[in-house]
């Protein structure tokens, strides 16, 4: 399960919780530092990620640009990103 947590700073955090670990936090990305993935620092995720195979696809705003981010579902590591607008 992936959850979004949002402060009012213009960025937010994606958090993943493991079903096998009985709901323990597995990873989190975003926020001011990027947490588990520094390249995702200061991203404002614009919705919940879409899971497909072993990936999570999420749209987010970074530096005034809207991007599609592909994350490894297991770790939250950024696999690729594509500028959309």
C-alpha positions as CSV (number, residue, x, y, z in Angstrom):
1,X,0.0,0.0,0.0
2,X,1.3,3.4,-0.9
3,X,0.2,6.6,0.9
4,X,0.8,10.3,0.4
5,X,1.6,12.6,3.2
6,X,1.5,16.3,2.4
7,X,2.8,19.3,4.4
8,X,2.0,22.8,3.1
9,X,5.5,23.5,1.7
10,X,4.9,22.6,-2.0
11,X,6.2,19.1,-1.8
12,X,4.9,15.9,-0.2
13,X,6.0,12.3,0.6
14,X,5.1,8.9,-0.8
15,X,5.2,6.1,1.7
16,X,5.0,2.4,1.1
17,X,3.8,-0.1,3.7
18,X,4.4,-3.9,3.3
19,X,1.6,-6.4,3.6
20,X,4.0,-9.2,4.5
21,X,5.5,-7.1,7.3
22,X,2.0,-6.5,8.7
23,X,1.8,-2.8,7.7
24,X,5.3,-1.7,8.6
25,X,6.8,1.2,6.7
26,X,8.9,-0.2,3.8
27,X,10.2,3.0,2.2
28,X,9.3,6.7,1.7
29,X,10.4,9.2,-1.0
30,X,10.0,12.9,-1.5
31,X,10.0,15.6,1.1
32,X,12.7,18.2,1.5
33,X,15.6,15.7,1.2
34,X,14.1,13.0,-1.0
35,X,14.5,10.4,1.8
36,X,15.2,7.0,0.2
37,X,15.7,8.7,-3.3
38,X,17.5,12.0,-3.2
39,X,16.5,12.7,-6.9
40,X,12.9,13.1,-5.7
41,X,13.6,15.9,-3.2
42,X,11.0,18.7,-3.4
43,X,8.6,16.8,-5.7
44,X,4.9,17.6,-5.3
45,X,3.3,14.3,-6.2
46,X,-0.1,15.1,-7.9
47,X,-1.9,11.9,-7.1
48,X,-1.6,8.3,-6.1
49,X,0.8,6.1,-8.1
50,X,-0.4,3.6,-10.6
51,X,1.1,0.1,-10.0
52,X,2.1,-2.0,-13.0
53,X,4.3,-5.1,-12.8
54,X,7.2,-4.2,-10.5
55,X,6.9,-0.4,-11.1
56,X,4.9,2.5,-9.7
57,X,4.1,5.4,-12.1
58,X,3.3,8.7,-10.5
59,X,2.9,12.3,-11.9
60,X,4.6,15.1,-10.0
61,X,5.7,18.7,-10.2
62,X,9.4,19.5,-9.8
63,X,10.8,23.0,-10.4
64,X,7.6,24.2,-12.1
65,X,7.6,21.2,-14.6
66,X,5.2,18.3,-14.6
67,X,6.9,14.9,-14.9
68,X,6.0,11.2,-15.0
69,X,8.1,9.3,-12.5
70,X,8.7,5.6,-12.7
71,X,9.7,4.1,-9.3
72,X,10.8,0.5,-8.4
73,X,7.9,-0.7,-6.3
74,X,10.2,-2.7,-4.0
75,X,12.5,0.2,-3.0
76,X,11.0,3.5,-4.2
77,X,14.2,4.2,-6.3
78,X,13.7,6.3,-9.4
79,X,14.1,4.2,-12.6
80,X,13.2,7.0,-15.0
81,X,11.4,10.3,-15.4
82,X,9.8,12.0,-18.4
83,X,8.9,15.6,-18.6
84,X,5.3,16.1,-19.6
85,X,4.7,19.9,-19.4
